[in-house]
Amino acid sequence: MTPEPPGGGPRSLPLILARELAANLATPMFLIDAEGMLAYCNDAAEQILGRSFGEIDARTAGELGDLLKLADLDGKPVRRRDSPPGVALLERCPAHCEMLITALDGRQRRVEVTAYPLFGKADDMHGVLTVFWEARA
């Protein structure tokens, strides 16, 4: 079983349901809560990220972005706020791109990343669901 993040895990119904979805799919996904805290990543995400959720030394999505050394396809660093999860969280709209990450096992990977803001009723932001996969060269 995957350890709970600090504070006991997701507390909102949309995050709980998104976590249940992620836990039952083989598609790599991670969740960020509305405060930008890393709330969960599934087993498939752990394989691409290079470490298990419990071993990831990041509490916020920003810290995870720093650890992964996000870069565009030319190798230029990508600001966290310009990454799909950053755009989804800060601008409250879906975002997608192809980018390079240096996984926590040291391997550089080319990944496609799509992030969606999770809204409850009306404009009630609960967090971000990020789906990603290794891109085909």
MIROLO-524066 format. One record per residue (C-alpha): chain; z, y, x; residue number from 0. Coordinates in steps of 0.5 Angstrom, whole numbers, plus 2048, in hexadecimal, padded with zeros to 3 digits. Each point is the difference from the previous one (the first is absolute). Layout:
<sites>
 chain  zz  yy  xx resi
     A   Z   Y   X  NUM
...
</sites>
This chain:
<sites>
 chain  zz  yy  xx resi
     A 800 800 800    0
     A 7FE 807 802    1
     A 806 804 802    2
     A 802 806 7FC    3
     A 7FF 807 803    4
     A 805 805 801    5
     A 803 802 7F9    6
     A 7FF 7FA 7FD    7
     A 7F9 800 7FE    8
     A 7FB 803 7FB    9
     A 804 803 7FA   10
     A 7FB 802 7FB   11
     A 7FC 7FC 7FC   12
     A 7F9 801 802   13
     A 802 7FF 807   14
     A 804 7F9 7FE   15
     A 7F9 7FE 7FD   16
     A 7FC 802 806   17
     A 805 7FC 804   18
     A 7FF 7FA 7FC   19
     A 7F8 801 800   20
     A 800 801 807   21
     A 805 7FA 801   22
     A 7FB 7FB 7FC   23
     A 7FA 802 804   24
     A 7FC 7FE 806   25
     A 7FE 807 801   26
     A 803 804 805   27
     A 804 806 7FD   28
     A 806 804 801   29
     A 804 805 7FB   30
     A 803 807 802   31
     A 805 803 7FB   32
     A 7FF 807 7FD   33
     A 805 803 806   34
     A 7FB 7FD 805   35
     A 804 7FA 802   36
     A 7FD 7F9 802   37
     A 802 7FC 7FA   38
     A 7FD 7F9 801   39
     A 7FA 7FC 804   40
     A 7FE 7FA 7FE   41
     A 7FE 7FA 804   42
     A 7F9 801 801   43
     A 801 807 802   44
     A 805 7FD 805   45
     A 7FB 7FC 803   46
     A 7FB 806 801   47
     A 806 805 802   48
     A 803 7FB 806   49
     A 807 7FF 7FD   50
     A 804 7FE 7FA   51
     A 803 806 7FC   52
     A 807 7FE 802   53
     A 7FD 801 807   54
     A 7FC 807 7FF   55
     A 804 805 803   56
     A 7FE 805 7FB   57
     A 804 803 7FA   58
     A 7FB 805 7FE   59
     A 7F8 800 7FF   60
     A 800 805 806   61
     A 804 7FC 805   62
     A 7FB 7FA 7FE   63
     A 7FA 804 801   64
     A 803 803 807   65
     A 801 7F8 802   66
     A 7F9 7FE 7FE   67
     A 7FD 806 804   68
     A 7FB 802 7FA   69
     A 7F9 802 803   70
     A 7F9 801 7FD   71
     A 7FA 7FC 802   72
     A 7FF 804 806   73
     A 807 7FF 803   74
     A 802 807 7FE   75
     A 808 800 7FD   76
     A 800 801 7F8   77
     A 806 804 7FE   78
     A 804 7FC 7FB   79
     A 7FF 805 7FB   80
     A 7F9 7FF 800   81
     A 800 7F8 800   82
     A 7FF 7FD 7F9   83
     A 808 7FF 7FF   84
     A 801 807 802   85
     A 7FB 803 7FB   86
     A 802 7FC 7FA   87
     A 807 802 801   88
     A 7FF 807 802   89
     A 7FA 802 7FC   90
     A 802 7FB 7FA   91
     A 7F9 7FD 800   92
     A 7FC 7F9 802   93
     A 7FD 800 807   94
     A 7FC 7FB 805   95
     A 7FE 800 807   96
     A 7FE 7FB 805   97
     A 804 801 807   98
     A 803 7FD 806   99
     A 808 7FE 800  100
     A 803 7FD 806  101
     A 804 7FB 7FD  102
     A 808 7FF 802  103
     A 7FD 7F9 804  104
     A 7FC 805 804  105
     A 7F9 7FE 7FD  106
     A 7FC 806 7FE  107
     A 7FD 7FE 7F9  108
     A 7FA 804 7FC  109
     A 803 800 7F9  110
     A 7FD 803 7F9  111
     A 806 803 7FD  112
     A 801 802 7F8  113
     A 806 804 7FE  114
     A 802 801 7F8  115
     A 805 804 7FE  116
     A 805 7FD 7FB  117
     A 801 804 7FA  118
     A 805 7FE 7FA  119
     A 7FF 804 7FA  120
     A 7FC 807 800  121
     A 801 803 807  122
     A 806 7FC 802  123
     A 7FF 7FE 808  124
     A 803 7F9 802  125
     A 7FD 7FF 806  126
     A 7F9 7FD 804  127
     A 7FD 7F9 800  128
     A 7FC 7FF 806  129
     A 7FB 7FA 800  130
     A 7FC 7FF 807  131
     A 7FC 7FB 803  132
     A 7FD 7FF 807  133
     A 7F9 803 800  134
     A 7FA 7FC 802  135
     A 7FC 803 806  136
</sites>
